[in-house]
Amino acid sequence: MKSRSKTNPRLVNLISLLKNTSRENGVNIWRDIATRIEASSSKYAEVNLSKINRYANAGETIIVPGKVLGSGIIEASVKVAALNFSESAAEKITGAKGQCMSIEQLLKDNPKGSQVRILR
């Protein structure tokens, strides 16, 4: 039987970091994100900017356990953490005075996971 564990060192480290932070701080949001990242990459979220624009308020922090795509416009300045960003998505987010960051960076900045919304 074929092994189904992750081979990408970044993802292996991120999953471990998320689970440890969840345990240390008693915060379930990080365990939820770890579970989503542990799944098959074909099940990762692919979120367009139009969806972020629809559900996010200005100043809010959004986490996408997958890739952010550049379709649509974004008007609110939001912080977006994701595994990956398309080039156009990153340009549009920073153009709207928002911030693109990795999930690792968000975890370091906000270990309690407060005021974070998951989009999938």
C-alpha positions as CSV (number, residue, x, y, z in Angstrom):
1,M,0.0,0.0,0.0
2,K,1.2,3.5,-0.9
3,S,2.2,5.9,1.9
4,R,-0.1,8.9,2.2
5,S,2.0,11.1,4.4
6,K,3.3,14.5,3.2
7,T,6.7,14.7,1.7
8,N,7.0,18.5,1.4
9,P,9.2,19.5,4.3
10,R,7.5,22.9,4.6
11,L,4.1,21.2,5.0
12,V,5.4,18.6,7.4
13,N,6.9,21.3,9.6
14,L,3.8,23.5,9.4
15,I,1.4,20.7,10.4
16,S,3.6,19.9,13.4
17,L,3.9,23.6,14.4
18,L,0.1,24.1,14.1
19,K,-0.6,21.0,16.3
20,N,1.9,22.0,18.9
21,T,0.6,25.6,19.1
22,S,-2.9,24.3,19.3
23,R,-1.9,22.1,22.3
24,E,0.1,24.7,24.1
25,N,-2.5,27.5,23.8
26,G,-5.6,25.4,23.9
27,V,-6.8,26.9,20.6
28,N,-8.7,24.6,18.3
29,I,-8.4,26.8,15.2
30,W,-4.8,25.7,14.6
31,R,-5.7,22.0,14.8
32,D,-8.5,22.6,12.3
33,I,-6.1,24.2,9.9
34,A,-3.6,21.4,10.4
35,T,-6.2,18.8,9.6
36,R,-7.2,20.6,6.4
37,I,-3.5,20.8,5.3
38,E,-3.0,17.1,6.1
39,A,-5.7,16.2,3.6
40,S,-4.9,15.5,0.0
41,S,-3.7,18.6,-1.9
42,S,-6.6,18.2,-4.3
43,K,-8.9,19.1,-1.4
44,Y,-7.0,22.3,-0.6
45,A,-9.1,25.5,-0.7
46,E,-8.8,27.7,-3.7
47,V,-10.3,31.0,-2.8
48,N,-10.8,33.9,-5.2
49,L,-10.4,37.6,-4.1
50,S,-14.1,38.1,-4.9
51,K,-15.0,35.7,-2.1
52,I,-12.6,37.4,0.4
53,N,-14.1,40.7,-0.6
54,R,-17.6,39.4,0.0
55,Y,-17.0,37.9,3.5
56,A,-14.1,40.0,5.0
57,N,-14.4,43.3,6.8
58,A,-11.7,45.9,6.8
59,G,-8.9,45.2,9.2
60,E,-9.9,41.5,9.5
61,T,-7.5,38.6,9.3
62,I,-8.4,35.8,6.9
63,I,-6.7,32.4,6.7
64,V,-7.0,30.2,3.6
65,P,-5.7,26.6,4.0
66,G,-4.8,26.5,0.3
67,K,-4.2,29.0,-2.4
68,V,-5.6,32.5,-3.0
69,L,-6.4,33.3,-6.6
70,G,-6.7,36.7,-8.2
71,S,-10.1,36.5,-9.8
72,G,-12.3,39.5,-8.7
73,I,-11.5,42.7,-6.9
74,I,-10.8,43.4,-3.3
75,E,-11.8,46.7,-1.7
76,A,-11.2,46.1,2.0
77,S,-7.7,46.2,3.5
78,V,-7.3,42.8,5.1
79,K,-4.5,40.5,6.2
80,V,-4.6,37.3,4.3
81,A,-2.6,34.2,5.4
82,A,-2.4,31.2,3.0
83,L,-0.2,28.4,1.8
84,N,0.2,30.1,-1.6
85,F,-0.8,33.2,-3.5
86,S,-1.1,33.8,-7.2
87,E,0.9,36.8,-8.4
88,S,-2.2,38.7,-9.3
89,A,-3.9,38.0,-6.0
90,A,-0.8,39.3,-4.1
91,E,-0.7,42.4,-6.2
92,K,-4.4,43.2,-5.7
93,I,-4.2,42.6,-1.9
94,T,-1.2,44.8,-1.4
95,G,-2.7,47.4,-3.8
96,A,-5.8,47.6,-1.5
97,K,-3.4,48.3,1.4
98,G,-3.8,44.7,2.7
99,Q,-1.1,42.3,3.7
100,C,-0.2,38.8,2.3
101,M,1.5,36.5,4.8
102,S,2.3,32.8,5.2
103,I,0.4,30.7,7.7
104,E,3.7,30.3,9.6
105,Q,4.0,34.1,9.9
106,L,0.4,34.4,11.2
107,L,1.0,31.7,13.7
108,K,4.0,33.5,15.0
109,D,2.2,36.9,15.2
110,N,-1.1,35.5,16.6
111,P,-0.5,32.2,18.5
112,K,-3.9,32.5,20.2
113,G,-5.7,32.7,16.9
114,S,-7.9,35.5,18.0
115,Q,-10.0,37.5,15.4
116,V,-9.1,35.1,12.6
117,R,-11.7,33.9,10.0
118,I,-11.2,30.7,7.9
119,L,-12.3,30.8,4.3
120,R,-12.5,27.7,2.2
